[in-house]
Amino acid sequence: MSYIAIAVVVLAVFIAIVLYNGLVRARQMAEEAWSGIDVQLKRRADLIPNLIETVKGYATHEKSTLSEIVELRNKAQAIPQGDVAGRSAAEGLLGQALGRVMALAEAYPDLKANQNFAELQQSLDGIESEIQMARRYYNGAARDLNIKVESFPSNLLAGPFGFIKKAFFEIDNAADRAVPQVKF
């Protein structure tokens, strides 16, 4: 009889270890994924001053738009590392403002033809693509962690050991989610 009790205890400990390690793995994947987003957002933030300086020479009366981008960039950089929702909202606003700067190129043909601006625009497009990939990876890793934190039996270990759900990196502005209307 005692061998059965020992076997049950050993099995329970083994299951607890496997569940705990799965939670740790999921948390580390989510943190690594967030780091990927952070790297891409930093690359974009580093590109912004060069973009602003290039545009300033051509669009002198668009100063308010350029100042807004610098302000939004600084706000986004000041958000604490773990505040996914705050960073997501700030980066969304920054992305909208950057879109307005890219639209300025249509109003200024000389700017559009400028080689530096074209290279910066191409770099920004590449970085935006990388941000989207990193964002999808992070959201997948956050989803996997959240499932483990909420599902039985791993939820029995998640709470006592301090595993919590991760926020998704989402678009807050409903207008950005809307399907564009195309009219011919």
C-alpha positions as CSV (number, residue, x, y, z in Angstrom):
1,M,0.0,0.0,0.0
2,S,2.8,2.4,0.8
3,Y,4.4,1.9,-2.6
4,I,1.2,3.1,-4.3
5,A,1.2,6.2,-2.1
6,I,4.8,6.9,-2.9
7,A,4.2,6.4,-6.6
8,V,1.2,8.8,-6.5
9,V,3.3,11.5,-4.7
10,V,6.2,11.0,-7.2
11,L,3.8,11.2,-10.1
12,A,2.2,14.4,-8.7
13,V,5.6,16.0,-8.2
14,F,6.7,15.0,-11.7
15,I,3.5,16.5,-13.2
16,A,4.0,19.7,-11.1
17,I,7.6,20.0,-12.4
18,V,6.5,19.6,-16.0
19,L,3.7,22.1,-15.6
20,Y,6.0,24.6,-13.9
21,N,8.6,24.3,-16.6
22,G,6.0,24.8,-19.3
23,L,4.9,28.0,-17.6
24,V,8.5,29.2,-17.4
25,R,9.1,28.4,-21.0
26,A,6.0,30.2,-22.1
27,R,6.9,33.3,-20.0
28,Q,10.4,33.4,-21.4
29,M,9.1,33.1,-25.0
30,A,6.7,36.0,-24.4
31,E,9.6,38.1,-22.9
32,E,11.9,37.3,-25.8
33,A,9.1,38.2,-28.2
34,W,8.6,41.5,-26.5
35,S,12.3,42.2,-26.8
36,G,12.0,41.7,-30.5
37,I,9.3,44.3,-30.7
38,D,11.3,46.6,-28.5
39,V,14.4,46.3,-30.9
40,Q,12.3,47.2,-33.9
41,L,10.6,50.1,-32.2
42,K,14.0,51.4,-31.2
43,R,15.2,51.1,-34.8
44,R,12.2,53.1,-35.9
45,A,12.7,55.7,-33.2
46,D,16.4,56.1,-34.3
47,L,15.3,56.6,-37.9
48,I,12.8,59.4,-37.0
49,P,15.4,62.2,-36.4
50,N,17.0,61.6,-39.8
51,L,13.6,61.6,-41.5
52,I,12.5,64.8,-39.7
53,E,15.7,66.6,-40.7
54,T,15.3,65.6,-44.4
55,V,11.7,66.7,-44.4
56,K,12.4,70.0,-42.6
57,G,14.4,71.4,-45.5
58,Y,11.4,70.9,-47.9
59,A,8.4,71.4,-45.7
60,T,9.2,74.4,-43.6
61,H,5.5,75.3,-43.0
62,E,4.7,71.8,-41.8
63,K,6.6,72.4,-38.5
64,S,3.6,71.4,-36.3
65,T,3.5,67.9,-37.8
66,L,7.2,67.5,-37.4
67,S,7.1,68.7,-33.8
68,E,4.3,66.3,-33.1
69,I,6.3,63.4,-34.3
70,V,9.3,64.3,-32.2
71,E,7.0,64.7,-29.1
72,L,5.2,61.3,-29.8
73,R,8.6,59.6,-30.3
74,N,9.8,60.9,-26.9
75,K,6.6,59.9,-25.2
76,A,6.8,56.4,-26.6
77,Q,10.5,56.0,-25.5
78,A,9.6,57.1,-22.0
79,I,7.0,54.4,-21.4
80,P,8.3,51.8,-18.9
81,Q,9.5,48.4,-20.4
82,G,6.6,46.3,-19.1
83,D,3.7,48.5,-20.0
84,V,2.6,46.8,-23.2
85,A,-0.7,48.5,-23.5
86,G,0.8,52.0,-23.0
87,R,3.5,51.3,-25.4
88,S,1.1,49.9,-28.0
89,A,-1.1,53.0,-27.7
90,A,1.9,55.4,-28.0
91,E,3.4,53.6,-30.9
92,G,0.0,53.6,-32.7
93,L,-0.2,57.4,-32.4
94,L,3.4,57.7,-33.6
95,G,2.7,55.4,-36.6
96,Q,-0.3,57.6,-37.6
97,A,1.9,60.7,-37.4
98,L,4.6,59.1,-39.5
99,G,2.0,58.3,-42.1
100,R,1.2,62.0,-42.3
101,V,4.9,62.8,-42.9
102,M,5.0,60.2,-45.7
103,A,1.9,61.9,-47.2
104,L,3.9,65.2,-47.3
105,A,6.0,63.7,-50.0
106,E,3.0,63.9,-52.3
107,A,2.7,67.6,-51.7
108,Y,6.5,68.3,-52.2
109,P,7.7,66.7,-55.5
110,D,11.3,67.8,-54.7
111,L,11.1,65.9,-51.4
112,K,9.7,62.9,-53.1
113,A,12.7,62.9,-55.5
114,N,15.3,63.4,-52.8
115,Q,17.5,60.3,-52.5
116,N,17.9,60.6,-48.7
117,F,14.2,60.8,-48.2
118,A,13.7,57.8,-50.6
119,E,16.2,55.8,-48.6
120,L,14.7,56.8,-45.3
121,Q,11.2,55.9,-46.5
122,Q,12.4,52.5,-47.7
123,S,14.1,51.9,-44.4
124,L,11.0,52.9,-42.5
125,D,8.9,50.6,-44.7
126,G,11.2,47.7,-43.9
127,I,11.2,48.5,-40.2
128,E,7.4,48.7,-40.2
129,S,7.3,45.2,-41.8
130,E,9.7,43.9,-39.1
131,I,7.5,45.5,-36.4
132,Q,4.5,43.7,-37.7
133,M,6.3,40.3,-37.7
134,A,7.6,40.9,-34.2
135,R,4.2,41.9,-33.1
136,R,2.6,38.7,-34.5
137,Y,5.3,36.6,-32.8
138,Y,4.8,38.4,-29.5
139,N,1.0,38.1,-29.6
140,G,1.4,34.4,-30.3
141,A,3.8,33.9,-27.4
142,A,1.5,36.0,-25.1
143,R,-1.5,33.9,-26.2
144,D,0.4,30.6,-25.4
145,L,1.4,32.0,-21.9
146,N,-2.2,33.2,-21.3
147,I,-3.6,29.8,-22.2
148,K,-1.3,28.1,-19.7
149,V,-2.0,30.6,-17.0
150,E,-5.7,30.1,-17.4
151,S,-6.1,26.4,-18.2
152,F,-6.3,23.5,-15.8
153,P,-4.1,22.1,-14.3
154,S,-1.3,24.6,-14.9
155,N,-3.5,27.4,-13.5
156,L,-3.1,25.7,-10.1
157,L,0.6,26.5,-10.2
158,A,0.5,29.8,-12.1
159,G,-1.1,31.9,-9.4
160,P,1.0,30.7,-6.4
161,F,4.2,31.1,-8.4
162,G,3.4,34.5,-9.8
163,F,2.7,33.7,-13.4
164,I,0.4,36.3,-14.9
165,K,-1.2,36.9,-18.3
166,K,0.6,39.2,-20.8
167,A,-1.2,42.0,-22.6
168,F,-1.5,41.8,-26.3
169,F,0.2,44.4,-28.5
170,E,-2.9,45.7,-30.3
171,I,-4.2,48.5,-32.3
172,D,-6.3,50.7,-30.1
173,N,-7.7,53.0,-32.8
174,A,-10.8,51.5,-34.3
175,A,-10.3,53.5,-37.5
176,D,-7.0,51.7,-38.1
177,R,-8.9,48.4,-38.0
178,A,-11.6,49.4,-40.4
179,V,-11.5,48.0,-43.9
180,P,-10.5,50.7,-46.4
181,Q,-13.2,51.6,-48.9
182,V,-12.1,51.6,-52.5
183,K,-14.1,53.5,-55.1
184,F,-13.6,53.5,-58.8
